Amino acid sequence: MAVKYIKKAAKTPETDDHKTQAAVQDILNDIAKRKEEALKELNKKFDKYDGEVIVSKDKIEEAIKKVDQKTKDDVKFAHDRIRKFAEHQLKSMNNDFEVELSKGLFAGQRLIPVDTAGCYIPGGRYAHISSAVMAITPAKVAGVKTIICASPPKDKDGANPGIIFAANHCGADVIMNLGGVAAIGSMTHGCFNNPPVDFLVGAGNQYVAEAKRIVYGKVGIDQFAGPTEIAIIADKSADKEIVAVDLVGQLEHGYNSPGWLFTTDKTLADFTMKRVPELINELPELAKVNATAAWKDYGEVILCDTNEEMAEVSDRYASEHLEVHAENLDWWLKRLRNYGSLFLGEETTVAYGDKCSGTNHILPTKGGGRYTGGLFVGKFIKTLTFQRMTKEATKVVGATAARLGRAEGMEAHARTADIRLRKYGFSNK
């Protein structure tokens, strides 16, 4: 039997994309032309903020004093685990090396961090304190020289104090009271006496995502991001209430955040259809509004016949977050191939990864898990190659390169080999 949609989404994560492109391009063009003047106007227009853009040391200290000690301790807890995980990721990467590929021909690689990274920290509907830890920590572990952080002003005093504390604790060199497209434009063009960044990371709304897409090429970006997604694979062994609660846990992100359930258990599918709206109605107002719209337009419940069928559907969706509430977790770990981050068993949940458990929460969406993973220390590191040769190696390498150049119709390429072959006394035949 083919998969059966108990609930089918009315929209897809791409539904809103076309609405933002022209507006974002106009703003970025204005920033490129008028720089700081345009950025200050955007701060006034969108965030009603007219204060300093670069957060001074004195303002950082003021913000730190506003953060309660328990929140500080929690940020340090999260930072410690995310840093340790990033350090192990760095160790797992191949080291610099050089190898003799044939007699006299040596080639190698060097792993070199980018010089400057820009980290965008959302701060609109919610204060994404944990996002500062997620974005800045792997950059610091990678060895990035200059880390610039930007977050939208919360009020007349600037960005959320918790975000400022976390950014400072994790090692940001510059913190800016700047949000949305303005932040992306500022970091791209090097405004307020900052260097232009080489690499931009961080989640945000559709305007931030579109701005990153447009500036890609002038700077590197972590990924093309969309609304937060969750998928749950669940069989008859799953705790139905936990499954429903975990779906709702991600729907509160926004009106366009998809939530998908893949299950072989019809009773779980029916329970979810009834229970999710009930749980949403119990939320605080902002979360309730977001989750209601997200479940109505983007929620899906898909009934499958077998575990293999669930795995196939899941790999096709390539969800940003993927939870597995099923028996034989090792089988799922080995079988599943496409996702941003995987959460195995009911003991863990997306919220743990979102906040503090160690893996990164800046992850691919809109099917991006088919071709990339989430933010990690390696994203801030360039794999650069080099080669060197003895004159004797030219006898074989030069002659081969010359023949291939002429076979491709690229005579000038071939002649760069010819001149060396002649100089070193070798034939180009």
Legacy VTK file of the C-alpha trace (Angstrom):
# vtk DataFile Version 3.0
C-alpha trace
ASCII
DATASET POLYDATA
POINTS 429 float
0.000 0.000 0.000
1.256 3.502 -0.785
1.728 6.017 2.009
-1.522 7.622 3.150
-1.826 11.287 4.115
-4.013 11.526 7.201
-3.267 15.257 7.035
-1.723 16.992 4.001
-0.111 20.429 4.157
-1.811 23.238 2.268
1.523 25.037 1.786
5.212 24.239 1.451
8.257 25.930 3.037
8.827 27.728 -0.287
5.362 29.353 -0.364
6.441 32.789 0.882
9.769 33.075 -0.947
8.614 35.235 -3.856
7.207 37.911 -1.549
10.539 38.951 -0.110
13.067 38.978 -2.964
12.449 42.417 -4.478
12.159 44.185 -1.130
15.392 42.685 0.187
17.320 43.482 -2.991
16.271 47.146 -2.796
17.425 47.403 0.826
20.788 45.783 0.082
21.343 48.091 -2.882
20.706 51.081 -0.637
23.120 49.767 2.009
25.831 49.253 -0.607
25.387 52.848 -1.742
24.870 54.761 1.511
26.428 52.402 4.086
26.095 53.644 7.694
23.530 56.311 6.840
21.170 53.715 5.378
21.761 51.297 8.271
20.879 53.866 10.915
17.685 54.715 9.046
16.755 51.023 8.916
17.309 50.712 12.673
14.906 53.597 13.251
12.337 52.299 10.788
12.167 48.634 11.756
13.335 48.540 15.374
12.561 52.074 16.586
16.167 52.320 17.750
18.353 55.409 17.596
21.288 54.446 19.834
24.827 53.196 19.269
25.228 50.402 16.749
28.507 49.010 18.043
28.007 47.834 21.618
30.737 49.424 23.757
32.538 47.636 26.579
30.626 49.738 29.090
27.299 48.735 27.516
28.358 45.091 27.517
29.038 45.334 31.242
25.661 47.003 31.775
23.912 44.234 29.843
25.745 41.517 31.791
24.494 42.997 35.077
20.902 42.718 33.805
21.154 38.968 33.224
20.187 36.794 36.197
22.809 34.351 37.485
20.812 31.241 36.568
20.648 32.318 32.929
24.388 33.011 32.979
25.015 29.547 34.418
22.782 27.965 31.755
24.606 29.805 28.961
27.922 28.570 30.364
26.536 25.013 30.552
25.463 25.172 26.894
28.713 26.810 25.783
30.798 24.142 27.516
29.045 21.294 25.692
28.895 22.995 22.303
32.584 23.929 22.587
33.590 20.368 23.543
31.612 18.924 20.632
33.192 21.437 18.217
36.657 20.575 19.522
36.037 16.882 18.848
34.757 17.727 15.375
37.975 19.631 14.724
40.064 16.665 15.861
38.114 14.352 13.551
39.000 16.382 10.468
42.021 15.397 8.419
45.177 17.246 9.378
47.489 19.112 7.032
49.426 16.672 4.868
51.767 16.348 1.912
52.102 13.196 -0.189
54.324 12.120 -3.114
51.829 11.159 -5.830
54.500 10.047 -8.275
58.264 10.400 -8.350
59.112 14.045 -7.677
55.473 15.254 -7.591
54.317 16.342 -4.147
50.817 17.582 -3.317
49.140 18.464 -0.069
46.503 20.413 1.758
46.278 22.970 4.528
43.256 23.617 6.722
43.017 27.371 7.287
40.191 29.188 9.078
38.566 32.193 7.451
39.805 35.543 8.765
36.448 37.111 9.638
33.058 35.588 10.382
29.708 37.336 10.775
27.190 35.733 13.129
23.559 36.815 12.934
21.544 36.228 16.121
17.736 36.513 15.781
15.958 38.590 18.391
12.492 39.374 17.129
9.614 37.324 18.531
11.942 35.440 20.857
15.327 36.144 22.459
17.514 33.508 20.810
20.247 33.452 23.442
21.273 29.934 22.482
21.811 31.006 18.860
24.698 33.207 19.973
26.348 30.164 21.535
25.681 28.026 18.446
27.037 30.531 15.909
30.035 31.983 17.717
31.455 28.925 19.511
32.426 26.811 16.464
33.941 29.882 14.810
36.080 30.450 17.881
37.148 26.795 18.047
38.010 26.870 14.329
40.434 29.750 14.959
38.624 32.601 13.187
40.543 35.827 13.883
37.621 38.269 14.015
34.044 37.343 14.934
31.371 40.000 14.403
27.960 39.411 15.949
24.754 41.291 15.118
21.349 41.125 16.805
18.312 43.409 16.500
17.666 46.034 19.169
15.100 44.863 21.710
14.378 48.362 23.047
16.084 51.745 23.486
19.006 50.017 25.246
19.814 47.778 22.274
19.941 44.006 21.820
18.655 41.563 24.405
21.033 41.508 27.417
21.065 37.701 27.427
22.230 37.672 23.804
24.922 40.254 24.553
26.120 38.221 27.544
26.232 34.990 25.534
27.993 36.620 22.564
30.613 38.176 24.820
31.108 34.966 26.827
31.589 32.888 23.671
34.214 35.225 22.248
32.618 37.710 19.843
35.058 40.516 19.031
32.346 42.966 17.956
28.667 43.046 18.957
26.240 45.193 16.962
22.721 46.436 17.717
21.513 45.721 14.219
18.908 43.319 12.865
17.461 41.803 9.727
18.653 42.784 6.263
20.556 45.730 7.769
22.757 43.371 9.772
23.508 41.179 6.759
24.316 44.229 4.623
26.514 45.775 7.285
28.584 42.645 7.823
28.889 42.070 4.073
30.119 45.591 3.298
32.222 46.174 6.416
30.385 49.141 7.907
31.060 50.962 11.189
34.834 50.484 10.785
34.528 46.688 10.803
36.192 44.558 8.138
33.860 42.935 5.590
33.234 39.374 6.724
34.407 36.381 4.718
31.659 34.084 5.956
28.118 34.678 7.253
26.220 32.293 9.533
23.028 32.269 11.536
19.313 31.684 11.306
16.671 34.363 10.792
13.334 35.129 9.182
12.674 34.984 5.446
14.158 38.468 4.938
17.432 37.473 6.577
17.493 34.237 4.580
16.887 36.106 1.325
19.572 38.678 2.159
22.083 35.883 2.726
21.093 34.295 -0.575
21.645 37.574 -2.452
25.063 38.362 -0.919
26.303 34.785 -1.397
29.339 34.932 -3.649
30.527 38.240 -2.280
30.712 36.393 1.036
30.313 32.745 1.974
27.226 31.604 3.856
26.478 28.588 6.000
23.339 27.592 4.051
20.114 28.778 2.449
17.839 28.698 5.456
14.065 28.492 5.684
11.492 28.128 8.450
12.242 25.682 11.248
11.070 22.111 10.563
10.471 18.996 12.633
9.713 15.449 11.518
9.014 12.529 13.828
9.264 8.861 12.933
7.171 6.813 15.362
5.941 3.236 15.625
3.515 1.541 18.002
6.065 1.647 20.840
6.078 5.466 20.909
4.640 7.487 23.774
1.772 9.235 22.009
1.698 12.251 24.318
5.435 12.879 23.964
5.165 12.702 20.167
2.363 15.286 20.123
4.152 17.586 22.575
7.384 17.439 20.552
5.582 18.386 17.342
4.024 21.406 19.032
7.407 22.268 20.546
8.676 23.315 17.113
5.460 24.706 15.654
5.686 27.707 17.980
8.676 29.034 16.004
6.441 30.701 13.448
3.353 30.569 11.257
5.284 28.776 8.495
7.166 26.131 10.515
6.329 22.636 9.204
5.667 19.700 11.523
5.514 16.191 10.030
4.682 12.818 11.582
5.602 9.581 9.791
4.085 6.548 11.500
3.024 2.937 11.010
0.518 3.187 13.860
-2.996 4.379 12.899
-3.924 4.926 16.550
-0.957 7.290 16.955
-1.957 9.151 13.789
-5.519 9.583 15.082
-4.299 10.616 18.537
-1.966 13.225 17.027
-4.731 14.732 14.904
-6.840 15.229 18.024
-4.171 16.100 20.572
-1.982 18.612 18.701
-4.730 21.282 18.437
-5.529 20.768 22.130
-1.903 21.292 23.122
-1.653 24.369 20.915
-4.678 25.922 22.606
-2.925 25.600 25.968
0.055 27.734 24.882
0.670 31.425 25.677
-0.844 33.765 23.107
2.148 34.390 20.799
3.132 30.723 20.687
-0.522 29.722 20.184
-0.967 32.062 17.221
2.234 30.802 15.567
1.577 27.118 16.194
-2.082 27.290 15.110
-1.153 28.711 11.708
1.817 26.374 11.278
-0.201 23.226 12.011
-3.122 24.348 9.818
-1.026 25.185 6.753
2.152 23.143 7.115
1.379 20.168 9.364
1.257 16.632 7.980
0.486 13.168 9.331
1.570 10.353 7.030
0.648 6.701 7.591
3.119 4.107 6.286
3.103 0.311 6.112
6.683 -0.501 7.127
9.793 0.936 8.762
11.500 1.017 5.377
8.639 3.053 3.954
8.916 5.535 6.835
12.654 5.815 6.197
12.084 6.449 2.490
9.527 9.173 3.190
11.792 10.747 5.808
14.796 10.809 3.478
12.647 12.443 0.814
11.568 15.216 3.189
15.113 15.610 4.605
13.808 17.423 7.666
15.876 19.952 9.567
15.175 18.140 12.857
14.319 14.444 12.870
13.199 12.531 15.959
12.885 8.736 16.042
10.479 7.221 18.572
10.746 3.588 17.543
12.257 0.234 18.353
15.743 -0.771 17.181
17.323 2.693 17.210
20.635 1.418 15.827
18.845 0.335 12.644
17.445 3.827 12.189
20.844 5.442 12.818
22.408 3.306 10.081
19.477 3.532 7.649
18.548 7.216 7.681
20.603 9.431 5.381
18.933 12.824 4.934
18.332 15.191 7.854
19.845 18.191 9.595
20.204 16.648 13.042
18.937 13.327 14.385
17.405 12.715 17.815
17.208 9.016 18.699
14.744 7.817 21.298
12.199 9.554 23.492
14.908 10.450 26.032
16.128 13.245 23.783
14.211 15.952 21.938
14.819 18.770 19.472
14.667 21.348 22.265
17.758 19.809 23.887
19.721 20.304 20.676
18.201 23.751 20.218
19.417 24.940 23.591
22.310 23.191 25.222
23.132 19.510 24.577
26.106 20.044 22.267
25.139 19.576 18.613
24.438 22.718 16.616
20.937 24.053 15.961
21.799 26.016 12.813
20.706 23.357 10.332
19.633 22.852 6.690
15.937 23.289 5.831
13.795 22.957 2.688
15.361 19.600 1.836
18.924 20.859 2.250
19.735 17.802 4.349
20.010 15.883 1.069
23.310 17.622 0.276
24.673 19.311 3.392
24.835 19.113 7.155
24.415 21.827 9.741
26.810 24.448 11.009
29.979 22.949 12.454
33.566 23.892 13.040
34.571 22.786 9.531
32.324 25.375 7.870
34.712 28.079 9.071
37.768 26.276 7.664
39.035 26.338 4.095
40.646 23.200 2.679
43.467 24.647 0.553
45.668 22.551 -1.703
49.246 23.070 -2.851
51.858 21.239 -4.942
55.557 21.257 -5.619
57.721 19.266 -8.072
61.265 18.380 -8.896
62.560 19.165 -12.376
62.749 15.432 -13.093
59.009 15.009 -12.436
58.295 17.364 -15.357
59.407 14.655 -17.793
56.163 12.737 -17.202
53.797 15.335 -15.748
54.709 18.074 -18.246
54.390 15.845 -21.276
51.028 14.526 -20.068
49.704 18.033 -19.357
50.832 19.257 -22.792
49.079 16.382 -24.595
45.867 16.851 -22.594
45.934 20.600 -23.214
46.128 20.090 -26.973
43.467 17.364 -26.879
41.180 19.953 -25.270
42.127 22.629 -27.802
43.938 24.743 -25.175
47.249 25.489 -26.871
48.405 28.149 -24.392
48.036 25.677 -21.552
50.142 23.153 -23.439
52.915 25.684 -24.087
53.389 26.326 -20.346
54.410 22.670 -20.140
56.484 22.846 -23.338
58.699 25.663 -22.050
59.605 23.677 -18.947
60.212 20.466 -20.878
62.633 22.321 -23.167
64.376 24.107 -20.302
64.899 20.878 -18.350
65.989 18.908 -21.449
62.957 16.651 -21.899
60.839 15.770 -24.926
57.161 16.740 -25.045
56.211 13.638 -27.036
LINES 1 430
429 0 1 2 3 4 5 6 7 8 9 10 11 12 13 14 15 16 17 18 19 20 21 22 23 24 25 26 27 28 29 30 31 32 33 34 35 36 37 38 39 40 41 42 43 44 45 46 47 48 49 50 51 52 53 54 55 56 57 58 59 60 61 62 63 64 65 66 67 68 69 70 71 72 73 74 75 76 77 78 79 80 81 82 83 84 85 86 87 88 89 90 91 92 93 94 95 96 97 98 99 100 101 102 103 104 105 106 107 108 109 110 111 112 113 114 115 116 117 118 119 120 121 122 123 124 125 126 127 128 129 130 131 132 133 134 135 136 137 138 139 140 141 142 143 144 145 146 147 148 149 150 151 152 153 154 155 156 157 158 159 160 161 162 163 164 165 166 167 168 169 170 171 172 173 174 175 176 177 178 179 180 181 182 183 184 185 186 187 188 189 190 191 192 193 194 195 196 197 198 199 200 201 202 203 204 205 206 207 208 209 210 211 212 213 214 215 216 217 218 219 220 221 222 223 224 225 226 227 228 229 230 231 232 233 234 235 236 237 238 239 240 241 242 243 244 245 246 247 248 249 250 251 252 253 254 255 256 257 258 259 260 261 262 263 264 265 266 267 268 269 270 271 272 273 274 275 276 277 278 279 280 281 282 283 284 285 286 287 288 289 290 291 292 293 294 295 296 297 298 299 300 301 302 303 304 305 306 307 308 309 310 311 312 313 314 315 316 317 318 319 320 321 322 323 324 325 326 327 328 329 330 331 332 333 334 335 336 337 338 339 340 341 342 343 344 345 346 347 348 349 350 351 352 353 354 355 356 357 358 359 360 361 362 363 364 365 366 367 368 369 370 371 372 373 374 375 376 377 378 379 380 381 382 383 384 385 386 387 388 389 390 391 392 393 394 395 396 397 398 399 400 401 402 403 404 405 406 407 408 409 410 411 412 413 414 415 416 417 418 419 420 421 422 423 424 425 426 427 428
